[in-house]
Amino acid sequence: MKQRITVVWIAALIVCMLSGCSNAEERSATGVSQGKRAPDFVLKDIDGKQVSLSSFRNNNPVCLLFWATWCPYCVREIPRVKSLHEKYAPKGLKILSINIAANDPIQRVIGFRERYQLPYTILYDEQNTVSQLYGVMGIPVSVIIDRNGIIRYRGYQLPDNVEDILKALM
């Protein structure tokens, strides 16, 4: 019995070690921390249109906002995000608001957009793939990405100096 448990532990250890194997160069070049290239993704917006992060590279800075309709902190951020959209979208900023889809049916998200008159793109992360890719453990999470696809800020909520960051990216 002890030998069988030892074999299982060794097998589990080998699987864990091998699961970390990938292209080391790619791993070091991308990530979800400041200074790293933002991982690309494709999601549908709540109207069914596909949107890819890479389509904005070399053209627009992007602000990713991970949120849910039931999150009071996310709701509290709406006036600030709408103000940033109004001020910086004409200068090229793309705001991609990513609903994490946890206990948030798409019809509720559509109604939420209408209720709060959200003018920016809302993506629906139905399988939580992008939320997992970006290491979202709680919400709201904000990620500001420059025109070259490099993360310039990642944190909970928007930073107090968000306008300074955005001005530097315009």
C-alpha positions in Angstrom: 0.0 0.0 0.0 2.8 2.4 0.9 4.6 1.6 -2.4 1.4 2.4 -4.3 0.9 5.7 -2.6 4.6 6.6 -3.3 4.1 5.8 -7.0 1.0 7.9 -7.2 2.8 10.9 -5.6 5.8 10.5 -7.9 3.4 10.3 -10.9 1.6 13.4 -9.7 4.9 15.3 -9.3 6.0 14.4 -12.8 2.6 15.5 -14.2 2.9 18.8 -12.4 6.5 19.4 -13.6 5.6 18.5 -17.2 2.5 20.7 -17.2 4.7 23.7 -16.8 6.6 22.9 -20.0 6.0 25.3 -22.8 7.9 27.7 -24.9 9.9 29.6 -22.3 10.5 32.6 -24.6 6.7 33.0 -25.1 6.0 32.6 -21.4 8.5 35.3 -20.4 7.2 37.7 -23.1 3.6 37.6 -22.1 1.8 37.7 -18.8 -0.6 39.6 -16.7 1.8 41.9 -14.8 2.9 45.4 -15.6 5.6 45.5 -18.3 4.5 42.2 -19.9 2.8 41.8 -23.3 -1.0 41.4 -22.7 -2.1 37.9 -23.7 -4.3 37.9 -26.8 -7.9 36.7 -26.7 -11.1 36.6 -28.8 -14.5 37.1 -27.2 -18.0 37.9 -28.4 -19.6 41.1 -27.4 -23.1 41.0 -26.1 -24.4 41.6 -29.6 -22.6 38.5 -30.9 -19.7 40.3 -32.7 -16.2 38.8 -32.2 -13.6 41.1 -30.8 -9.9 40.3 -30.5 -7.4 42.2 -28.3 -4.8 42.0 -31.0 -6.9 43.9 -33.4 -6.1 47.1 -31.4 -2.3 46.5 -31.3 -0.3 49.2 -32.9 -3.4 51.4 -33.1 -5.1 52.0 -29.8 -4.4 51.8 -26.1 -7.0 49.5 -24.4 -8.5 49.4 -20.9 -9.8 46.0 -19.9 -12.4 46.0 -17.1 -13.4 42.7 -15.6 -16.8 42.9 -13.8 -20.3 41.5 -13.0 -23.7 43.1 -12.7 -24.1 41.9 -9.1 -20.8 43.5 -8.0 -21.4 46.8 -6.0 -17.8 48.0 -6.5 -18.2 47.5 -10.3 -21.4 49.5 -10.3 -19.7 52.2 -8.3 -17.0 52.5 -11.1 -19.5 53.1 -13.9 -19.7 56.9 -13.8 -15.9 57.1 -13.7 -15.6 54.7 -16.7 -18.2 56.5 -18.7 -16.4 59.8 -18.0 -13.1 58.3 -19.2 -14.8 56.9 -22.3 -16.3 60.3 -23.1 -12.9 62.0 -22.7 -10.5 59.5 -24.2 -12.4 57.4 -26.7 -12.2 60.3 -29.3 -8.4 60.2 -28.7 -8.2 56.5 -29.5 -8.8 54.7 -26.1 -10.7 51.4 -26.4 -12.6 50.3 -23.3 -13.4 46.6 -23.3 -15.7 45.8 -20.4 -15.4 42.0 -19.8 -18.3 40.5 -17.9 -17.1 37.4 -16.1 -20.4 35.6 -16.7 -20.4 34.1 -13.2 -24.1 34.0 -12.1 -24.7 36.6 -14.8 -26.9 35.4 -17.7 -26.4 37.3 -21.0 -29.9 38.8 -20.9 -29.1 40.3 -17.5 -25.9 41.9 -18.9 -27.8 43.3 -21.9 -30.4 44.8 -19.6 -27.7 46.2 -17.4 -26.1 47.9 -20.4 -29.4 49.5 -21.3 -30.2 50.5 -17.7 -26.9 52.2 -17.2 -26.5 53.4 -20.8 -23.0 52.0 -21.2 -21.4 53.4 -24.3 -18.4 51.1 -24.5 -17.9 47.6 -25.7 -19.1 44.8 -23.4 -17.6 41.4 -23.9 -19.1 38.2 -22.4 -16.6 35.7 -21.0 -19.0 32.8 -20.9 -16.4 30.1 -20.3 -14.2 32.3 -18.0 -11.3 31.7 -20.3 -10.1 35.3 -20.5 -10.8 35.8 -16.8 -8.5 32.8 -16.0 -5.9 33.9 -18.6 -5.7 37.3 -16.8 -5.7 35.7 -13.3 -8.9 37.4 -12.2 -9.7 36.2 -8.7 -11.9 39.0 -7.6 -13.6 42.0 -9.3 -13.4 44.6 -10.5 -10.0 44.2 -12.1 -8.6 46.8 -14.5 -5.8 46.3 -17.0 -4.5 49.3 -19.0 -2.6 48.3 -22.2 -0.5 50.6 -24.4 -0.6 50.7 -28.2 2.2 48.1 -28.4 0.2 45.6 -26.3 2.2 46.1 -23.1 0.4 46.2 -19.7 1.0 49.5 -18.1 -1.4 49.0 -15.1 -3.1 46.0 -13.5 -5.0 46.2 -10.3 -8.4 46.1 -8.5 -10.5 49.1 -9.7 -9.0 52.0 -11.7 -6.1 53.7 -10.1 -6.4 57.2 -8.7 -3.9 58.4 -11.3 -5.7 56.7 -14.3 -5.9 60.0 -16.2 -2.1 60.5 -15.9 -1.6 56.9 -17.2 -4.0 57.5 -20.1 -2.6 60.8 -21.1 0.9 59.2 -21.3 -0.6 56.5 -23.7 -2.4 58.9 -26.0 
